[in-house]
Amino acid sequence: MGFNQQKEKSFREIVLSAVETINRILSEELRLRKSFMNIGENTNPISIIEEDTRISFIQSVQALALILNPYFDKQMKEAYGDFDELCDYFDAEFYNNYKEKIDKIMEEEQKAFGKTYELGKTEIRKIFIIEKIRRSKIIFKELNLLLKRQNYLASEIYGEQDDSVIEDDSEEDKLA
C-alpha cells in the first residue's frame, strides 16, 4: 500500500468509528475550548485553536444518525422525529418554534433566582445549545438501542455481506 492509499473501511467500521468519536467527545466536559498563543509582551494573545465540543457532539450524533438512517425502524424514526430540523435551525427559527418552551424556562429562572432576565439573542442561543445537546443525548441513546435491536455488534447485517433489506414491519410489530 502506498503512502496516500488507505485501507477501504467497511460500513461496520465506519459506524463503530462514529460511535467511538461521540464517546470520546462525551468523555470530556462539553464546552467551548480555546488555546491562546502570546506573540509578544505588549500584545493580546491570539486564539489559535478553538473547538466547541458541544457543537462537535451534536454534529457527531447527527452524522451517525444520517449514516444509519436507511436502517431506522419504526421506533427509531419516532424517536428521531424533527432532530435534523432542530439541528439546522437558525436562532430566530428556534425561537419561533420553541417560544413556549423558552418562555417557560425564563419563568423558571425568574422563580429560582428571583430576578428577571432580559431575553436576548445570547440567552436564546444558550437555551438553543442546551436543547440540542439534550436531544442529541436522547438520539445517541436511541441509536445505540437501534444497534442493539439489530444485533449490530454480533453480525454483518449492514452492508457488504448481507444484501437483504431490514423490514420495519416485523411479526412482533403486527401483533402489538
VMD Tcl script that builds the backbone (N, CA, C; Angstrom):
set m [mol new atoms 528]
animate dup $m
set s [atomselect $m all]
$s set {name element resname resid chain x y z} {
  {N N MET 1 A 0.839 -1.170 0.000}
  {CA C MET 1 A 0.000 0.000 0.000}
  {C C MET 1 A 0.888 1.239 0.000}
  {N N GLY 2 A 0.584 2.182 -0.872}
  {CA C GLY 2 A 1.369 3.401 -0.982}
  {C C GLY 2 A 1.088 4.365 0.151}
  {N N PHE 3 A 1.844 5.441 0.155}
  {CA C PHE 3 A 1.755 6.439 1.215}
  {C C PHE 3 A 0.365 7.065 1.301}
  {N N ASN 4 A -0.229 7.407 0.162}
  {CA C ASN 4 A -1.523 8.089 0.150}
  {C C ASN 4 A -2.710 7.138 0.101}
  {N N GLN 5 A -2.473 5.851 -0.010}
  {CA C GLN 5 A -3.574 4.907 -0.084}
  {C C GLN 5 A -3.970 4.476 1.320}
  {N N GLN 6 A -5.284 4.371 1.513}
  {CA C GLN 6 A -5.785 3.915 2.797}
  {C C GLN 6 A -6.600 2.660 2.564}
  {N N LYS 7 A -6.617 1.811 3.564}
  {CA C LYS 7 A -7.438 0.611 3.502}
  {C C LYS 7 A -8.896 1.049 3.465}
  {N N GLU 8 A -9.670 0.446 2.582}
  {CA C GLU 8 A -11.083 0.772 2.495}
  {C C GLU 8 A -11.785 0.266 3.746}
  {N N LYS 9 A -12.600 1.134 4.364}
  {CA C LYS 9 A -13.304 0.764 5.581}
  {C C LYS 9 A -14.647 0.141 5.234}
  {N N SER 10 A -15.034 -0.840 6.029}
  {CA C SER 10 A -16.352 -1.425 5.872}
  {C C SER 10 A -17.378 -0.490 6.511}
  {N N PHE 11 A -18.617 -0.674 6.154}
  {CA C PHE 11 A -19.690 0.131 6.733}
  {C C PHE 11 A -19.708 -0.034 8.253}
  {N N ARG 12 A -19.508 -1.238 8.712}
  {CA C ARG 12 A -19.478 -1.530 10.147}
  {C C ARG 12 A -18.365 -0.735 10.844}
  {N N GLU 13 A -17.186 -0.683 10.239}
  {CA C GLU 13 A -16.070 0.072 10.816}
  {C C GLU 13 A -16.373 1.571 10.856}
  {N N ILE 14 A -17.056 2.064 9.844}
  {CA C ILE 14 A -17.429 3.483 9.812}
  {C C ILE 14 A -18.386 3.793 10.960}
  {N N VAL 15 A -19.385 2.943 11.147}
  {CA C VAL 15 A -20.358 3.144 12.228}
  {C C VAL 15 A -19.672 3.090 13.584}
  {N N LEU 16 A -18.852 2.078 13.804}
  {CA C LEU 16 A -18.165 1.950 15.095}
  {C C LEU 16 A -17.214 3.116 15.337}
  {N N SER 17 A -16.585 3.614 14.296}
  {CA C SER 17 A -15.707 4.776 14.416}
  {C C SER 17 A -16.506 6.014 14.829}
  {N N ALA 18 A -17.693 6.175 14.248}
  {CA C ALA 18 A -18.553 7.307 14.608}
  {C C ALA 18 A -18.983 7.207 16.067}
  {N N VAL 19 A -19.329 6.020 16.514}
  {CA C VAL 19 A -19.717 5.813 17.922}
  {C C VAL 19 A -18.532 6.133 18.834}
  {N N GLU 20 A -17.344 5.696 18.459}
  {CA C GLU 20 A -16.147 5.990 19.263}
  {C C GLU 20 A -15.888 7.493 19.337}
  {N N THR 21 A -16.084 8.199 18.237}
  {CA C THR 21 A -15.890 9.649 18.221}
  {C C THR 21 A -16.841 10.325 19.194}
  {N N ILE 22 A -18.099 9.924 19.165}
  {CA C ILE 22 A -19.090 10.503 20.073}
  {C C ILE 22 A -18.711 10.204 21.520}
  {N N ASN 23 A -18.317 8.981 21.800}
  {CA C ASN 23 A -17.913 8.619 23.166}
  {C C ASN 23 A -16.691 9.403 23.620}
  {N N ARG 24 A -15.749 9.646 22.703}
  {CA C ARG 24 A -14.560 10.433 23.040}
  {C C ARG 24 A -14.956 11.860 23.411}
  {N N ILE 25 A -15.840 12.456 22.633}
  {CA C ILE 25 A -16.288 13.823 22.918}
  {C C ILE 25 A -17.035 13.865 24.248}
  {N N LEU 26 A -17.900 12.875 24.474}
  {CA C LEU 26 A -18.687 12.844 25.710}
  {C C LEU 26 A -17.852 12.547 26.950}
  {N N SER 27 A -16.674 11.971 26.758}
  {CA C SER 27 A -15.843 11.630 27.919}
  {C C SER 27 A -15.234 12.863 28.576}
  {N N GLU 28 A -15.364 13.999 27.923}
  {CA C GLU 28 A -14.863 15.250 28.475}
  {C C GLU 28 A -16.028 16.219 28.630}
  {N N GLU 29 A -15.792 17.298 29.319}
  {CA C GLU 29 A -16.830 18.308 29.511}
  {C C GLU 29 A -17.189 18.941 28.174}
  {N N LEU 30 A -18.488 19.093 27.935}
  {CA C LEU 30 A -18.945 19.743 26.721}
  {C C LEU 30 A -18.889 21.249 26.936}
  {N N ARG 31 A -17.975 21.907 26.216}
  {CA C ARG 31 A -17.781 23.346 26.388}
  {C C ARG 31 A -16.977 23.911 25.228}
  {N N LEU 32 A -16.865 25.231 25.190}
  {CA C LEU 32 A -16.023 25.900 24.219}
  {C C LEU 32 A -14.590 25.847 24.716}
  {N N ARG 33 A -13.697 25.375 23.870}
  {CA C ARG 33 A -12.276 25.299 24.239}
  {C C ARG 33 A -11.480 26.224 23.334}
  {N N LYS 34 A -10.586 26.955 23.944}
  {CA C LYS 34 A -9.711 27.840 23.185}
  {C C LYS 34 A -8.291 27.678 23.678}
  {N N SER 35 A -7.374 27.704 22.759}
  {CA C SER 35 A -5.956 27.743 23.095}
  {C C SER 35 A -5.412 29.069 22.597}
  {N N PHE 36 A -4.597 29.696 23.417}
  {CA C PHE 36 A -4.058 31.006 23.062}
  {C C PHE 36 A -2.542 30.946 22.957}
  {N N MET 37 A -2.012 31.849 22.153}
  {CA C MET 37 A -0.574 31.953 21.992}
  {C C MET 37 A -0.186 33.416 22.179}
  {N N ASN 38 A 0.789 33.664 23.035}
  {CA C ASN 38 A 1.312 35.017 23.211}
  {C C ASN 38 A 2.399 35.247 22.175}
  {N N ILE 39 A 2.309 36.387 21.465}
  {CA C ILE 39 A 3.325 36.673 20.452}
  {C C ILE 39 A 4.246 37.814 20.853}
  {N N GLY 40 A 3.967 38.418 21.968}
  {CA C GLY 40 A 4.832 39.485 22.442}
  {C C GLY 40 A 4.353 39.976 23.790}
  {N N GLU 41 A 5.218 40.744 24.448}
  {CA C GLU 41 A 4.884 41.216 25.787}
  {C C GLU 41 A 3.715 42.182 25.800}
  {N N ASN 42 A 3.640 43.075 24.847}
  {CA C ASN 42 A 2.637 44.138 24.859}
  {C C ASN 42 A 1.475 43.887 23.904}
  {N N THR 43 A 1.261 42.658 23.521}
  {CA C THR 43 A 0.155 42.352 22.611}
  {C C THR 43 A -0.806 41.373 23.275}
  {N N ASN 44 A -2.009 41.389 22.814}
  {CA C ASN 44 A -3.001 40.442 23.323}
  {C C ASN 44 A -2.726 39.063 22.734}
  {N N PRO 45 A -3.018 38.027 23.505}
  {CA C PRO 45 A -2.833 36.671 22.972}
  {C C PRO 45 A -3.775 36.419 21.786}
  {N N ILE 46 A -3.340 35.564 20.894}
  {CA C ILE 46 A -4.117 35.209 19.714}
  {C C ILE 46 A -4.676 33.805 19.910}
  {N N SER 47 A -5.963 33.665 19.622}
  {CA C SER 47 A -6.602 32.352 19.698}
  {C C SER 47 A -6.149 31.539 18.492}
  {N N ILE 48 A -5.524 30.384 18.739}
  {CA C ILE 48 A -5.032 29.587 17.623}
  {C C ILE 48 A -5.836 28.311 17.398}
  {N N ILE 49 A -6.445 27.794 18.445}
  {CA C ILE 49 A -7.260 26.595 18.305}
  {C C ILE 49 A -8.561 26.850 19.055}
  {N N GLU 50 A -9.661 26.598 18.386}
  {CA C GLU 50 A -10.950 26.804 19.026}
  {C C GLU 50 A -11.881 25.677 18.605}
  {N N GLU 51 A -12.466 25.008 19.587}
  {CA C GLU 51 A -13.456 23.981 19.304}
  {C C GLU 51 A -14.526 24.034 20.373}
  {N N ASP 52 A -15.763 24.037 19.928}
  {CA C ASP 52 A -16.879 23.964 20.843}
  {C C ASP 52 A -17.322 22.508 20.844}
  {N N THR 53 A -16.950 21.766 21.888}
  {CA C THR 53 A -17.255 20.333 21.921}
  {C C THR 53 A -18.758 20.079 22.019}
  {N N ARG 54 A -19.513 21.092 22.434}
  {CA C ARG 54 A -20.971 20.953 22.422}
  {C C ARG 54 A -21.453 20.785 20.990}
  {N N ILE 55 A -20.956 21.628 20.106}
  {CA C ILE 55 A -21.337 21.558 18.689}
  {C C ILE 55 A -20.773 20.292 18.054}
  {N N SER 56 A -19.540 19.935 18.401}
  {CA C SER 56 A -18.927 18.708 17.869}
  {C C SER 56 A -19.761 17.485 18.250}
  {N N PHE 57 A -20.261 17.458 19.487}
  {CA C PHE 57 A -21.092 16.351 19.942}
  {C C PHE 57 A -22.384 16.279 19.134}
  {N N ILE 58 A -23.060 17.400 18.999}
  {CA C ILE 58 A -24.326 17.455 18.256}
  {C C ILE 58 A -24.110 16.996 16.818}
  {N N GLN 59 A -23.076 17.520 16.168}
  {CA C GLN 59 A -22.802 17.167 14.779}
  {C C GLN 59 A -22.423 15.693 14.631}
  {N N SER 60 A -21.691 15.164 15.582}
  {CA C SER 60 A -21.289 13.755 15.519}
  {C C SER 60 A -22.488 12.827 15.661}
  {N N VAL 61 A -23.402 13.173 16.560}
  {CA C VAL 61 A -24.620 12.367 16.718}
  {C C VAL 61 A -25.451 12.443 15.444}
  {N N GLN 62 A -25.582 13.645 14.902}
  {CA C GLN 62 A -26.357 13.798 13.669}
  {C C GLN 62 A -25.703 13.023 12.521}
  {N N ALA 63 A -24.393 13.039 12.447}
  {CA C ALA 63 A -23.689 12.301 11.385}
  {C C ALA 63 A -23.940 10.797 11.512}
  {N N LEU 64 A -23.847 10.271 12.726}
  {CA C LEU 64 A -24.115 8.845 12.930}
  {C C LEU 64 A -25.553 8.518 12.530}
  {N N ALA 65 A -26.481 9.380 12.915}
  {CA C ALA 65 A -27.888 9.154 12.563}
  {C C ALA 65 A -28.085 9.176 11.048}
  {N N LEU 66 A -27.412 10.065 10.366}
  {CA C LEU 66 A -27.542 10.135 8.904}
  {C C LEU 66 A -26.973 8.879 8.242}
  {N N ILE 67 A -25.909 8.348 8.809}
  {CA C ILE 67 A -25.329 7.105 8.286}
  {C C ILE 67 A -26.308 5.951 8.455}
  {N N LEU 68 A -26.939 5.887 9.621}
  {CA C LEU 68 A -27.826 4.769 9.936}
  {C C LEU 68 A -29.271 4.982 9.494}
  {N N ASN 69 A -29.603 6.156 9.013}
  {CA C ASN 69 A -30.974 6.498 8.660}
  {C C ASN 69 A -31.668 5.482 7.754}
  {N N PRO 70 A -31.015 4.935 6.741}
  {CA C PRO 70 A -31.706 3.950 5.900}
  {C C PRO 70 A -32.113 2.688 6.663}
  {N N TYR 71 A -31.546 2.469 7.837}
  {CA C TYR 71 A -31.821 1.267 8.612}
  {C C TYR 71 A -32.727 1.539 9.822}
  {N N PHE 72 A -33.248 2.771 9.919}
  {CA C PHE 72 A -34.129 3.103 11.034}
  {C C PHE 72 A -35.373 2.223 10.998}
  {N N ASP 73 A -35.736 1.707 12.171}
  {CA C ASP 73 A -37.002 1.006 12.301}
  {C C ASP 73 A -38.045 2.014 12.791}
  {N N LYS 74 A -39.254 1.560 12.985}
  {CA C LYS 74 A -40.345 2.443 13.379}
  {C C LYS 74 A -40.029 3.177 14.683}
  {N N GLN 75 A -39.503 2.459 15.671}
  {CA C GLN 75 A -39.168 3.046 16.969}
  {C C GLN 75 A -38.128 4.153 16.824}
  {N N MET 76 A -37.113 3.912 16.002}
  {CA C MET 76 A -36.060 4.908 15.826}
  {C C MET 76 A -36.590 6.125 15.072}
  {N N LYS 77 A -37.418 5.900 14.078}
  {CA C LYS 77 A -37.991 7.029 13.327}
  {C C LYS 77 A -38.803 7.937 14.249}
  {N N GLU 78 A -39.567 7.339 15.151}
  {CA C GLU 78 A -40.361 8.125 16.096}
  {C C GLU 78 A -39.464 8.913 17.045}
  {N N ALA 79 A -38.429 8.278 17.544}
  {CA C ALA 79 A -37.510 8.956 18.468}
  {C C ALA 79 A -36.756 10.082 17.760}
  {N N TYR 80 A -36.397 9.856 16.513}
  {CA C TYR 80 A -35.607 10.835 15.760}
  {C C TYR 80 A -36.429 12.080 15.437}
  {N N GLY 81 A -37.673 11.869 15.042}
  {CA C GLY 81 A -38.591 12.982 14.800}
  {C C GLY 81 A -38.003 14.106 13.980}
  {N N ASP 82 A -38.031 15.312 14.547}
  {CA C ASP 82 A -37.575 16.521 13.844}
  {C C ASP 82 A -36.151 16.935 14.242}
  {N N PHE 83 A -35.347 15.969 14.635}
  {CA C PHE 83 A -33.987 16.282 15.107}
  {C C PHE 83 A -33.163 17.027 14.059}
  {N N ASP 84 A -33.241 16.605 12.793}
  {CA C ASP 84 A -32.486 17.306 11.741}
  {C C ASP 84 A -32.909 18.765 11.633}
  {N N GLU 85 A -34.209 19.004 11.692}
  {CA C GLU 85 A -34.708 20.380 11.625}
  {C C GLU 85 A -34.158 21.200 12.786}
  {N N LEU 86 A -34.219 20.633 13.992}
  {CA C LEU 86 A -33.708 21.336 15.167}
  {C C LEU 86 A -32.236 21.698 14.983}
  {N N CYS 87 A -31.447 20.744 14.508}
  {CA C CYS 87 A -30.013 20.994 14.322}
  {C C CYS 87 A -29.741 22.068 13.274}
  {N N ASP 88 A -30.630 22.185 12.305}
  {CA C ASP 88 A -30.405 23.115 11.195}
  {C C ASP 88 A -31.044 24.486 11.395}
  {N N TYR 89 A -31.793 24.671 12.482}
  {CA C TYR 89 A -32.427 25.960 12.733}
  {C C TYR 89 A -31.399 27.060 12.922}
  {N N PHE 90 A -31.793 28.261 12.509}
  {CA C PHE 90 A -31.089 29.468 12.908}
  {C C PHE 90 A -31.680 29.872 14.254}
  {N N ASP 91 A -31.026 30.768 14.974}
  {CA C ASP 91 A -31.511 31.183 16.289}
  {C C ASP 91 A -32.961 31.668 16.237}
  {N N ALA 92 A -33.300 32.491 15.253}
  {CA C ALA 92 A -34.660 33.035 15.148}
  {C C ALA 92 A -35.675 31.930 14.874}
  {N N GLU 93 A -35.325 30.956 14.056}
  {CA C GLU 93 A -36.229 29.830 13.788}
  {C C GLU 93 A -36.458 29.027 15.059}
  {N N PHE 94 A -35.384 28.803 15.794}
  {CA C PHE 94 A -35.521 28.087 17.056}
  {C C PHE 94 A -36.462 28.850 17.981}
  {N N TYR 95 A -36.239 30.149 18.108}
  {CA C TYR 95 A -37.078 30.965 18.985}
  {C C TYR 95 A -38.548 30.877 18.564}
  {N N ASN 96 A -38.815 31.023 17.285}
  {CA C ASN 96 A -40.198 30.994 16.801}
  {C C ASN 96 A -40.863 29.637 17.024}
  {N N ASN 97 A -40.120 28.547 16.887}
  {CA C ASN 97 A -40.685 27.209 17.018}
  {C C ASN 97 A -40.714 26.690 18.454}
  {N N TYR 98 A -39.915 27.286 19.336}
  {CA C TYR 98 A -39.824 26.824 20.726}
  {C C TYR 98 A -40.147 27.950 21.711}
  {N N LYS 99 A -40.887 28.947 21.261}
  {CA C LYS 99 A -41.173 30.119 22.090}
  {C C LYS 99 A -41.799 29.747 23.432}
  {N N GLU 100 A -42.778 28.842 23.427}
  {CA C GLU 100 A -43.432 28.451 24.681}
  {C C GLU 100 A -42.437 27.825 25.654}
  {N N LYS 101 A -41.575 26.957 25.146}
  {CA C LYS 101 A -40.584 26.304 25.999}
  {C C LYS 101 A -39.583 27.324 26.540}
  {N N ILE 102 A -39.160 28.251 25.706}
  {CA C ILE 102 A -38.210 29.288 26.120}
  {C C ILE 102 A -38.838 30.171 27.196}
  {N N ASP 103 A -40.086 30.562 26.982}
  {CA C ASP 103 A -40.779 31.392 27.977}
  {C C ASP 103 A -40.896 30.658 29.313}
  {N N LYS 104 A -41.178 29.364 29.268}
  {CA C LYS 104 A -41.291 28.566 30.491}
  {C C LYS 104 A -39.939 28.493 31.216}
  {N N ILE 105 A -38.877 28.312 30.463}
  {CA C ILE 105 A -37.537 28.267 31.058}
  {C C ILE 105 A -37.205 29.603 31.719}
  {N N MET 106 A -37.499 30.692 31.029}
  {CA C MET 106 A -37.206 32.017 31.591}
  {C C MET 106 A -38.041 32.277 32.844}
  {N N GLU 107 A -39.291 31.806 32.853}
  {CA C GLU 107 A -40.158 31.940 34.020}
  {C C GLU 107 A -39.591 31.151 35.206}
  {N N GLU 108 A -39.099 29.947 34.937}
  {CA C GLU 108 A -38.494 29.126 35.993}
  {C C GLU 108 A -37.214 29.760 36.519}
  {N N GLU 109 A -36.435 30.365 35.633}
  {CA C GLU 109 A -35.210 31.078 36.048}
  {C C GLU 109 A -35.574 32.216 37.002}
  {N N GLN 110 A -36.620 32.940 36.653}
  {CA C GLN 110 A -37.041 34.060 37.497}
  {C C GLN 110 A -37.500 33.568 38.859}
  {N N LYS 111 A -38.270 32.494 38.905}
  {CA C LYS 111 A -38.735 31.938 40.178}
  {C C LYS 111 A -37.554 31.448 41.018}
  {N N ALA 112 A -36.616 30.764 40.379}
  {CA C ALA 112 A -35.487 30.172 41.107}
  {C C ALA 112 A -34.505 31.210 41.625}
  {N N PHE 113 A -34.261 32.244 40.829}
  {CA C PHE 113 A -33.205 33.192 41.192}
  {C C PHE 113 A -33.719 34.572 41.564}
  {N N GLY 114 A -35.044 34.756 41.459}
  {CA C GLY 114 A -35.655 35.982 41.953}
  {C C GLY 114 A -35.354 37.241 41.175}
  {N N LYS 115 A -34.872 37.110 39.968}
  {CA C LYS 115 A -34.679 38.329 39.183}
  {C C LYS 115 A -35.088 38.047 37.738}
  {N N THR 116 A -35.410 39.094 37.054}
  {CA C THR 116 A -35.857 38.988 35.672}
  {C C THR 116 A -34.649 39.066 34.744}
  {N N TYR 117 A -34.582 38.127 33.843}
  {CA C TYR 117 A -33.523 38.126 32.845}
  {C C TYR 117 A -34.084 38.666 31.544}
  {N N GLU 118 A -33.326 39.522 30.920}
  {CA C GLU 118 A -33.758 40.035 29.631}
  {C C GLU 118 A -33.479 38.970 28.580}
  {N N LEU 119 A -34.491 38.644 27.823}
  {CA C LEU 119 A -34.370 37.603 26.816}
  {C C LEU 119 A -33.792 38.211 25.542}
  {N N GLY 120 A -32.514 37.983 25.339}
  {CA C GLY 120 A -31.842 38.467 24.146}
  {C C GLY 120 A -31.286 37.303 23.349}
  {N N LYS 121 A -30.584 37.640 22.307}
  {CA C LYS 121 A -30.031 36.613 21.421}
  {C C LYS 121 A -29.079 35.680 22.174}
  {N N THR 122 A -28.304 36.207 23.112}
  {CA C THR 122 A -27.357 35.388 23.870}
  {C C THR 122 A -28.091 34.337 24.697}
  {N N GLU 123 A -29.167 34.738 25.368}
  {CA C GLU 123 A -29.926 33.791 26.183}
  {C C GLU 123 A -30.608 32.742 25.314}
  {N N ILE 124 A -31.168 33.182 24.197}
  {CA C ILE 124 A -31.820 32.243 23.276}
  {C C ILE 124 A -30.796 31.248 22.748}
  {N N ARG 125 A -29.611 31.732 22.407}
  {CA C ARG 125 A -28.543 30.855 21.886}
  {C C ARG 125 A -28.149 29.818 22.936}
  {N N LYS 126 A -28.034 30.222 24.206}
  {CA C LYS 126 A -27.685 29.278 25.276}
  {C C LYS 126 A -28.748 28.197 25.409}
  {N N ILE 127 A -30.017 28.602 25.410}
  {CA C ILE 127 A -31.117 27.639 25.514}
  {C C ILE 127 A -31.123 26.720 24.303}
  {N N PHE 128 A -30.851 27.276 23.128}
  {CA C PHE 128 A -30.806 26.515 21.878}
  {C C PHE 128 A -29.736 25.426 21.952}
  {N N ILE 129 A -28.551 25.774 22.392}
  {CA C ILE 129 A -27.459 24.803 22.513}
  {C C ILE 129 A -27.828 23.708 23.519}
  {N N ILE 130 A -28.373 24.109 24.658}
  {CA C ILE 130 A -28.754 23.131 25.676}
  {C C ILE 130 A -29.820 22.184 25.132}
  {N N GLU 131 A -30.794 22.716 24.414}
  {CA C GLU 131 A -31.851 21.877 23.839}
  {C C GLU 131 A -31.272 20.897 22.817}
  {N N LYS 132 A -30.357 21.361 21.991}
  {CA C LYS 132 A -29.750 20.461 21.002}
  {C C LYS 132 A -28.905 19.384 21.681}
  {N N ILE 133 A -28.213 19.734 22.752}
  {CA C ILE 133 A -27.425 18.734 23.493}
  {C C ILE 133 A -28.352 17.697 24.123}
  {N N ARG 134 A -29.417 18.157 24.747}
  {CA C ARG 134 A -30.382 17.223 25.358}
  {C C ARG 134 A -30.929 16.259 24.311}
  {N N ARG 135 A -31.357 16.812 23.198}
  {CA C ARG 135 A -31.916 15.965 22.144}
  {C C ARG 135 A -30.855 15.038 21.568}
  {N N SER 136 A -29.631 15.512 21.445}
  {CA C SER 136 A -28.542 14.679 20.916}
  {C C SER 136 A -28.273 13.491 21.827}
  {N N LYS 137 A -28.315 13.712 23.125}
  {CA C LYS 137 A -28.119 12.610 24.069}
  {C C LYS 137 A -29.231 11.577 23.928}
  {N N ILE 138 A -30.461 12.044 23.776}
  {CA C ILE 138 A -31.586 11.124 23.581}
  {C C ILE 138 A -31.416 10.342 22.284}
  {N N ILE 139 A -31.045 11.027 21.221}
  {CA C ILE 139 A -30.870 10.375 19.918}
  {C C ILE 139 A -29.716 9.383 19.976}
  {N N PHE 140 A -28.623 9.743 20.636}
  {CA C PHE 140 A -27.485 8.833 20.747}
  {C C PHE 140 A -27.883 7.561 21.489}
  {N N LYS 141 A -28.642 7.726 22.570}
  {CA C LYS 141 A -29.135 6.561 23.306}
  {C C LYS 141 A -30.018 5.700 22.403}
  {N N GLU 142 A -30.904 6.324 21.673}
  {CA C GLU 142 A -31.809 5.595 20.783}
  {C C GLU 142 A -31.048 4.914 19.641}
  {N N LEU 143 A -30.005 5.552 19.143}
  {CA C LEU 143 A -29.183 4.932 18.091}
  {C C LEU 143 A -28.495 3.676 18.623}
  {N N ASN 144 A -28.021 3.757 19.856}
  {CA C ASN 144 A -27.407 2.578 20.466}
  {C C ASN 144 A -28.429 1.462 20.661}
  {N N LEU 145 A -29.642 1.825 21.044}
  {CA C LEU 145 A -30.703 0.819 21.172}
  {C C LEU 145 A -31.054 0.218 19.809}
  {N N LEU 146 A -31.028 1.040 18.765}
  {CA C LEU 146 A -31.253 0.530 17.409}
  {C C LEU 146 A -30.185 -0.494 17.043}
  {N N LEU 147 A -28.930 -0.165 17.322}
  {CA C LEU 147 A -27.835 -1.093 17.027}
  {C C LEU 147 A -28.009 -2.389 17.813}
  {N N LYS 148 A -28.475 -2.270 19.044}
  {CA C LYS 148 A -28.716 -3.470 19.854}
  {C C LYS 148 A -29.873 -4.292 19.279}
  {N N ARG 149 A -30.962 -3.618 18.908}
  {CA C ARG 149 A -32.112 -4.329 18.329}
  {C C ARG 149 A -31.719 -5.068 17.062}
  {N N GLN 150 A -30.808 -4.483 16.308}
  {CA C GLN 150 A -30.362 -5.091 15.061}
  {C C GLN 150 A -29.218 -6.083 15.295}
  {N N ASN 151 A -28.825 -6.269 16.557}
  {CA C ASN 151 A -27.728 -7.165 16.915}
  {C C ASN 151 A -26.478 -6.806 16.103}
  {N N TYR 152 A -26.234 -5.509 16.023}
  {CA C TYR 152 A -25.213 -4.969 15.131}
  {C C TYR 152 A -23.803 -5.467 15.439}
  {N N LEU 153 A -23.454 -5.559 16.702}
  {CA C LEU 153 A -22.088 -5.949 17.053}
  {C C LEU 153 A -21.814 -7.424 16.802}
  {N N ALA 154 A -22.871 -8.233 16.713}
  {CA C ALA 154 A -22.685 -9.676 16.537}
  {C C ALA 154 A -22.808 -10.112 15.081}
  {N N SER 155 A -23.268 -9.232 14.214}
  {CA C SER 155 A -23.477 -9.656 12.831}
  {C C SER 155 A -23.080 -8.571 11.841}
  {N N GLU 156 A -23.074 -8.951 10.585}
  {CA C GLU 156 A -22.738 -8.036 9.496}
  {C C GLU 156 A -24.001 -7.684 8.716}
  {N N ILE 157 A -25.055 -7.234 9.403}
  {CA C ILE 157 A -26.305 -7.002 8.705}
  {C C ILE 157 A -26.284 -5.740 7.853}
  {N N TYR 158 A -25.392 -4.805 8.138}
  {CA C TYR 158 A -25.362 -3.550 7.409}
  {C C TYR 158 A -24.315 -3.593 6.315}
  {N N GLY 159 A -24.711 -3.937 5.127}
  {CA C GLY 159 A -23.768 -3.719 4.054}
  {C C GLY 159 A -23.239 -4.935 3.370}
  {N N GLU 160 A -21.930 -5.073 3.405}
  {CA C GLU 160 A -21.179 -5.904 2.490}
  {C C GLU 160 A -21.614 -7.361 2.389}
  {N N GLN 161 A -21.835 -8.048 3.497}
  {CA C GLN 161 A -22.044 -9.480 3.437}
  {C C GLN 161 A -23.498 -9.891 3.339}
  {N N ASP 162 A -24.419 -9.051 3.660}
  {CA C ASP 162 A -25.829 -9.400 3.615}
  {C C ASP 162 A -26.558 -8.347 2.802}
  {N N ASP 163 A -27.090 -8.740 1.667}
  {CA C ASP 163 A -27.766 -7.803 0.792}
  {C C ASP 163 A -29.256 -7.684 1.086}
  {N N SER 164 A -29.738 -8.367 2.118}
  {CA C SER 164 A -31.163 -8.312 2.413}
  {C C SER 164 A -31.533 -6.971 3.040}
  {N N VAL 165 A -32.789 -6.626 2.912}
  {CA C VAL 165 A -33.293 -5.371 3.448}
  {C C VAL 165 A -33.926 -5.653 4.801}
  {N N ILE 166 A -33.710 -4.762 5.743}
  {CA C ILE 166 A -34.320 -4.891 7.056}
  {C C ILE 166 A -35.717 -4.302 6.966}
  {N N GLU 167 A -36.715 -5.086 7.286}
  {CA C GLU 167 A -38.095 -4.653 7.195}
  {C C GLU 167 A -38.518 -3.958 8.483}
  {N N ASP 168 A -39.317 -2.889 8.346}
  {CA C ASP 168 A -39.848 -2.176 9.506}
  {C C ASP 168 A -40.963 -2.958 10.178}
  {N N ASP 169 A -41.756 -3.672 9.410}
  {CA C ASP 169 A -42.952 -4.333 9.924}
  {C C ASP 169 A -42.665 -5.787 10.252}
  {N N SER 170 A -42.049 -6.031 11.375}
  {CA C SER 170 A -41.786 -7.398 11.799}
  {C C SER 170 A -43.064 -8.009 12.353}
  {N N GLU 171 A -43.083 -9.309 12.537}
  {CA C GLU 171 A -44.253 -10.001 13.084}
  {C C GLU 171 A -44.608 -9.473 14.470}
  {N N GLU 172 A -43.594 -9.130 15.275}
  {CA C GLU 172 A -43.844 -8.616 16.625}
  {C C GLU 172 A -44.598 -7.301 16.563}
  {N N ASP 173 A -44.229 -6.421 15.589}
  {CA C ASP 173 A -44.901 -5.136 15.454}
  {C C ASP 173 A -46.361 -5.326 15.049}
  {N N LYS 174 A -46.641 -6.307 14.217}
  {CA C LYS 174 A -48.002 -6.542 13.740}
  {C C LYS 174 A -48.888 -7.082 14.852}
  {N N LEU 175 A -48.303 -7.830 15.792}
  {CA C LEU 175 A -49.080 -8.407 16.880}
  {C C LEU 175 A -49.368 -7.375 17.970}
  {N N ALA 176 A -48.522 -6.374 18.076}
  {CA C ALA 176 A -48.681 -5.370 19.153}
  {C C ALA 176 A -49.835 -4.423 18.917}
}
mol reanalyze $m
mol bondsrecalc $m
mol representation Tube
mol addrep $m
